[in-house]
């Protein structure tokens, strides 16, 4: 039972750790997003693990995994965290604000992705997501908790659809489907 009790210091450290992981993902993706991806010839034969995994998608998948881990930590313990800071009544609104933000922002971000490309969108989403995690780690009021939900939703919600679109872009047509 003691393991389920949230201590504010532990949540703060976990949030900062998750924010650091997102920043590492930014650094990790920077090289992937900026390099020129060449499409492999369809006649090229692939051996071993390359038949099952697209090498160009691996760095993107690892970055997505790091940010997923960060988000899953937040979504798992947000209720305990809200209770520990005395804002349990606002915990459901964290999720609602996040969902509404994703619902309304994703179509616009998709258009921006098509217009400006993946670099600016994915890097911005990572920074916004990390900012939301940082704000979440510092919150002491319910309103700021909901605001953190909006920022986390804007960053995380648009990050994964953009990463999925990027994987399709960097993978050769013969490997899609």
N, C-alpha and C positions, 0 to 999 in steps of 0.2 A: 504494500500500500504506500510506503514511503517513496517508492520509485515513481508513482503516479503524481505525487505532489510536485507542483512546479515552483521553483524558486526563481525569482525575478532575475537574479544574477546569472543563473544557468541559461535562461531564455535569452538574455542579453548576449551572452558569450556565443550561444548557438546561432543567433541572428547575425552577429558579426562574422562568425565563421562561414555562414552561408553566403554573406555578402562578399567575403574574400574569395570564396569558390567561384562566384559569378565573375569577379574581376579576373581571376585566373582563366576562366573560360573566354573572356574578352581577349586576353593576350594570346591564348591558344588559337582562337578563331581568326585573329588578325592576319596571321600568315596564310591561313587557308582561304580567307575571303579575298585577299589581295593578289594571290598568285594566279597565273593564267592556267586554267584547267583545259587540258587537251582531251579530246574525245578519242578513245581507243578505237582502233580499226575493228570492224565486226569480224574480220577473218582471224583476228589474233586468238590464239588458243590460251585458255587460262588453266592454270594448274592449282591444285590444293585449295587452300582457303579462299582464294580469289574467285572461285566459282560460286561461292555462297555469300561473300561479302564484297561490296564495291569499295575498293581502296580509297577512292576520292570521298566517300561518304563517312569513313571512319572518324576523322577528326571532328566533323560536324556532329556525328552521333555521340562522341565522347563529351563534347561541350554541352549537348542537349542533356546527356546523362547527369553531368555535374549540376546544371541548373534544375533539373528535375529533382535531384536529391535535395537541393536547397528548398524548393517549393514544397516537397512532401514533408519536410521537417516542420515547415510553417503550418501547413494545413493539418498536420497531425496534432500539434500542440497549441494551436491558437486558442482553443477553448480554455485549456489549463492556464495559459498565459493571461488571457483576459480575466479569468477568475483571480489569479494571483495579484493583479494590479487593481482589482476591485471594479472591473468593467465587464463583467460576465454578460450583462444585458446587451452589450454591443457586439459580442462575438458573432451572432448570426448576421448582423449587418455588414461585418467584414466580408463574409462570403457573398452576400447579396450585392454589395457594391463592386466587388471584384467581377462577378458574373455579368452585371449590367455594363460595366466598363468594357469588358471583352466583347460583349454582344454588339455594342455600338461602335467600338473603335476598329474592330477587325476588318470590316469592308473598306474603311478609309485607308488603313495601313496596307491592305492588299493593293489598292490603287497606287499608293506611294511606292510600294515595292516594285511594281511594274514600271513606274515612271523613273525612279531614282536608283533602282538596283538594290541588291541585298546588303551591301556594305553599310550604308548609313542606317538602314532600318534595323538590322540585327545588332549592330553596335549600340545604337540608341536604345533599343529594347533591353539590352543587357544592362546599360547604365541606369535606365529607369527602374528595372527590376531590383538592382542592387540598392538604389536609393530608397525604394519602398521597403526593402528589408532593413536598411539602416534606420529609417523612420519608425518602423515597427519595433525595433529594439529599444528605441528611446521613448516610446509613447507612455503616457501616464493617464491619458483621458480617452473617453469613448469616441469623441469626435476625431481625434488623431488616429485612433485605431481604424475607423472607417476610411479616413483619408489614406492611410497606409494600404488598405484593401484596394482602393481605387488605383493607387500608384503601382502596387504589385500586379494587379489585374492588367493594367496597361502594358507593363513590361513583360510579364510572364505570358500573358494570354496571346500576345502578338508575336512573341519570340518563337514559339513552337511552330506556328503555321508558316512563319518565314523560314525557319530552319528546314522544314519539310519541303518547301518550294525550292530552297537552295540545293538540297540533295537531288531533287529531280533535275535541276539545272546542271549540276556538275557530273551527273551520271550519264554515260553514253546511252543513246536511244535503244541500243540493243540490250541493255541491262534493265530497262524500265519494265514495270508490269508485274 
